[in-house]
Amino acid sequence: MGRRSKQKSCFACAEAKRRCDKRQPSCSRCVEKGVDCAYPAASGPECPQARMTGAAAIPDVGFGDAWTSPVMNNTFGPIPQAEVPLDNVLFDSDFATSLISISSLSSAPSYGAFSSHPAAAGQLSASFGDLSWFLQPQAWTVPPPSVFSSFLRGLEDWLFRFVRDGHNPFIHRHLYSGTGFPQCLQDAYSAIAIWAVTSPENEHIVDQISSDLVSKLLEYQHTAGPMGFSFITTREHLVRTQSLLIHLLLALFSASINRRARAESLVNILRDWASQLWQSATHDATLAPPMLTVPSIAGDTNARDVDPVPRLYQAFVLSESIRRTWLLCSIATGVYGSLKGGWSETCGGDVHITTHTDLWAAPSSARWEAIARHTDPLFIYSLRGQTLVERGVRAAQVDEFARHLFTLMWGLEKVETWIVRTGDAVSITY
């Protein structure tokens, strides 16, 4: 028997005489250089944990580099050992195959442009009788760094668009058209404009201005009354939540360590405000549902004199803005936690959004009515976006906000496949 090599580094690092961090399946240096990473044959059986996750925990990714970081390792860290070696059960391919052989996968639904099998579409099996749903590789998949980087670039573009156009995919063009921007949203607008011209020379000034604007916003926190009822309106809840969301997006993903540290301490406040916003909207909808239907009694002259459509359109603008703001608060802070490597944040749940692009983009209540009367609004839970593909909905029919969320949920490649296969010219690149 020949002598086994004691080499632990990968071949590329050994040849270059560089230190190797021995990450699996590729070390950081090979990933950075874009070269194949191969290790000498192991002296014993390969560890299932190393094959699945590597030996190291998730690295702490700096958020100054969050826009350009080439890699965030898809690792969960060592899996604690139980009394029974569960890792051998979970990751043993023969055992998994034996379970799959007794599963009923033949009745799996079609997934349109992606695949006829849900696993190939990036989803877990939805068929009854499948006893191995939790063993599929997709159950352990973490979005790659390119997905996070693309998502953050999109948010950055939306903030700049708000400054340039006065609206973006989560702040509707007519949300504040009647009253003008409230002061705290004007401050958030100013914060974006200032952030756009930040340089190493003026960074300390920008930090101070940002801190002062956030402190000013926090001074307007309300005190909950008896039984938890709020003294501010749902619209005021929305204004302050959107304002704080903008400040935190600027700070959490900035290059300034001080700003990121201060913003981290405000994440829970943002989530509380988003929760209170949703509770307020739910309370309004329960106690005073908008009875805004088109008059149907021909003899009712008073009813005919009142056109309910403009009010109904404003109700749509407000409710859809609430839904999108709530989702962004949950998702953006979740992305931050994922990039940082904590993985300690819980999912805030899912809500319906209107995904038909023409309804959010309608320039007037009359245009909105004409579209709404003859078009499916594609009103779905954001996590059920795959149903749009199943129904044959074209990517261009779906709102930019929803498409951007789908890149995070499905992956860039699947969304791009959907766009190309439906013959659309929309872009998911920012």
N, C-alpha and C positions, 0 to 999 in steps of 0.2 A: 504494500500500500504506500503510495507516495505521500510525502509530507504535505500537510494542509497549510495553505497560506495563512499568515497572521494578519494580512492586510485587511483593514477595516474600512478605509476610505474607498470611494468609487474610483474607477479607472481614470476618469477625466481629471479629477483632483490629484490623484497620485502622479499622473504623468506630468501635470503642470506644477507639481510640488507645492500645492496650495492646501490650506486647511479645509477639511471636509466636515460639514456638520452631521453627515450620515443620516439625513432625513430620508424617509421612504415615501413614495417610491423614487423620488428624485431629490437630490440635495439642493439647497438654496442656490449654490453657485452655478450648478448646471441649469437650473430653471432660469436664472438671471442671464446666463450666456446663451440659452436656447439650444443646448446640446443634449444628446442622449446621455442618460445617467445609468450606469450599470455597476453592480457590485460583484466582488468575488463570491463564488458559491459558499453558502453558509455551511458551517461545520456540523450542524444538526438540523432537525426539522424546522421549517419556517414557522414563525409565530403567527397565528391567525390575526392577532391584534396588529402586528407590524404590517401584515399584508393589507389590512383594511385601513388602518389609520396612521401608521408610522409611530415613532417612539416619542414624539414630542407633542406638547400641547399647542393650542392655537397661539401664534405669536401676537404680541401687542402691536398692532399696526398704527403708526403715527398718522394723525388726521391731517397734518400738513401735507402728507404724501398720499392722502386718500384718493386724490384725483388721478394720480399717475402710478400708484404702486403696482408693479407687474405681477405680484403674487401674494395671495393669502392662502397658506396651506390648508387643505381640506382635511383637518384633523380634529379629533375630539379628545385626544389625550388617552392615556391608559385606561382601559375598562376595569373597574374593580373586580377582583376574583370572588366568586361566591363559593359555597361549599361544593356545589356541582359545577364543573367547568363549562359554563354556559357558552363561552366563546367558541368552543369546539362544536356546539350544537348550532349556534347561529350562523357560523361561517363555514361549516363543513359542506362542500358542494354536493357530495354523495347523499348526505342526509336531506339537503334541500331538494335535490332531484326526486328523492323518494316521496317527499310530501307533494311536490308539484304533480307527480304522476297520478295522485288520487284526487286532484283538484278539478273542479268543473269550470274550465276556462272557455269552453266552446260557445257559451252564451254571452260572451263579452260584447258590449256594444261597439259600434263603429265610431272612430274618432276622426272622421273627415280627412282633412288634408294631411294629417300626421301619420296615422297608422290605424289598422283595424284592431290593434291590440292596445289596451290602455297602458301597459307597462312601457311600450315603445313611445307612447305619447307623453311620457314623463309623469304619468299618474299611477296611483296604486290601483290594483284590480277592484272593480266595482261589482264583480259577479258574486252571487251567493254560492256558498259551498267551497270557496277557495280557502283552504286551510293554511296557505303559505303566504298570505298577503304581506305579512310583516317581514318576510325574508327577502323581498325584492330589493335590488340595489338602490332603487330610487328612494327607498325609505331612509337611506343614510346619506343622501346627497345634500351637500351644502352649495349654494350658488357660488360659482367661481368669481374671482376678483373682478373680471371684466364686466360682469353683470352689475356689481356694486358700483364700479367706476362709471359705467354708462348711466345708471340711475341717478347718481349724484350730479353728473354733468347735465342731465335733464332738469333737475331741480334748480341748478345754477342758471340755466337758460330761462326757466320760468320766472325767476326773480328778476333777471335783467329785462325780461319782456314786460313785467309789471311796471318797471321804471319807464321803459320806452313807450308802451302802448296804453298803460293805465289798467290793464287787465291781463290775466293769464289763465291757464287751465283750472285753477282752483279759486280765483277771484274773478267773478263774472263782470263783464263790461257794464251791466246795468245794476249791479248790486248796490252801488252807492251813487247812482246817477241822479237820484232825486235830492239827496241830502249833501252830497260831497263827501270826501274822505274825512272820517273822524280824526281828531288830533293824533291819537295813538297810532293810527294807520299811516298818517302823514309822517310821523317819526320813523316808522318802519321803512317807509318809502325812502326817506332821507338816508337811513342806515345802509340801504342797498346802494344808493348812489355814491355814498362815501366809500363803502367797501370796494367799489369798482376801481377806485383810484388809489388803493392802498399800496404803499411801497415800504421798503425797509426804513426809509428816512422818516416817514410819517406814521408808522405803525403804532407808536405809542399814543399819538394823538387820536387815531381812529379807535384804539382800545378804550381810551377815556370817554370819547363821545358815545361809543356803543354802550359802555357801562352806565353812563348817565341816562341814556334813553331807556334802557331796560329798567333801571331803578325808578324812573318816572312812571313807566307802565305799571310796575308792581305796586306803586302807591295807590292805584285805583282798584286794587282787589276789594271785592265786596265781602261783607260779612253775612253769612247765611242766617236767615231768620228762623222763627219757630218751625219745627217739622221739616227743616231743610229747604224751605222755599227761598228762592232768590229774590233780591230786591232789584235786579237788573233784568232787562228784557232779553229775549233770545237773540235779537240782533246785536245787542251790546255784548252778549256772551261771544258771539261770532267775531265781532270786531277785535276784542282783546285777545281771543285765541289765535286769530290769523296774525295779529301783530307779534305776539310772543313766538309763534311758529317761525315767522320770518327772522326774527332776531336770533333764534336758536339755530336755524339752518345756516345763517351766516357765521355763527360762532363755533358750532360743533365741528364743522368741516373746514375751518380756517387753519392757517399756518401758525396762528398765535396760540401758544400753550396756555397763556393766562386766560385768553377768551374761552378756550375750550374748557378749562377747569371751572370757570364761573358758570358756563352754560350747562355743564353736567349737573350742577346743583339745582338747576331750574327744570330739568327734564320732568321730574315728578309734578311740579307745578303745572307745566304744560299739559300733562296727562290729566291732572285734576280738572283743569279748565275745560279740556275737551270733553271730559265726562259730564261736567256740569252743563256744558253747551248741549250735549245730547239729551240730558234729562230735561232741560228747559224746553227743547223742541218737542220732546215727547209729551211733556205736560201741556204745552199749547195745543198740540194735535188732539189730545184726549179731551180737553175741556172746551176747545173752540175750533172744531174742525171747519175748514173753509167750505161753506155751502155755496159754492160758486159754480152753478150749472147754467147752461144756456136756457133762457126762458122758453117754456114750451106751451104756455097758455096764451093763445092768441089774443084773448080779451083783456089780458092784464097789461094795461098801458104803462103803469109804473115800472113793471118788470122789463118791458121792452125799452124803456128809456135808459136803463142801466146796462152797460156792456160789461159783463163779468170777466171777459178775457184778459184785459190789462191787469186786473187784480190777481187772476189766476196765474198769469205769467210771472208776476212779481213773487207769488208764493212758490212757484217752481224755482225761480232764481235763488231765493233764500234757502229753500230746503235742499236743493242740489249743492249749493255752496257749503251748507252745514255738513252734508254727507262727505264731500270731498275733503274738506278741512279736517274732519274727524279721522278719515282714513290716513291722510298724510301725517297727522300727529302720531298715529300709531306706527305707521310703516317707517317713517324717517328716523324716529328714535330707535326702532327695532334694528334698522340697518346700522346705525351708529353702534349699538351694543354688539352686533354681530362682528363688525369690523374690529372693534376693540378686543373681542375675544371672550367677553364675559358670558355670553349665552345665558344670561339670567333673567332676561325679560320675558314676560308672559304675553301671549297673544291677546289683544284687546277684543277680538271677535271680528265679525264681518258685517257689512251693511250693504243695502242696495244702492246702486248708482245708475243713472241714466247714461247708457253708453252710445246711443245714436248721436253721431257727430253733429247733425244738422240742428238738433234741439238746443244744445248748449251754444252753438255758434249763431243761432238765429238773431238777426240784427234788430228785430222789433217783435212786439207781441202779436201783431197780425201775421208776420211770417212764421212765428212759432206756432200759432193756432193752425195755419194751413198745413204745416208739416205734421203736427201732432194728430190731426184728424185723419190723416191718410198714411201714417207711417208707424210701424212698430217702434216704440221708444227704446227697445232693448234694455229694459229695466231689470237688472240682474244683480245677484250678489257678486262682488268683485272676484271672489275665489271660484266662481262658477263660470269664468270666462270661456272655458273650453266648450261650453254649450253653444256659443256663438259659432265656433268652427264646425261643430256637428250640424248646425242648422244651415250651413252654407253662407253665412254672413261674410261679406267681403271686408277686408281690413280697412279700406277707405271709408266704410260706413260706420266704423267704430271711432269714438272720440279719442283724441290724443291722450287725454288723461288716463283712460282705460288701457290703451295700447302700451303706455309707458309702465303702468303697474304690471301688465302681463309680461313685460321683459324681465321683471324681477321674479315673477311667479313661475313662468314657463322656461325662461332662458332666452337669450337673444336669438339663437339659431332657430328656435321653433316659431317665434314671432316673425322673423324674417322669411321663413318658409311659408307661413300663412300669407304674408304680403305678396310674395312672388307668385304663389300658386293661385291666388285670386286675381292676379293681373293688375294689381294696384301700384301706384307710383309713390305712395306715402313713404316716409322715412322714419326710422327709429334711431337715427344717428344724430347726436348733438355735438 
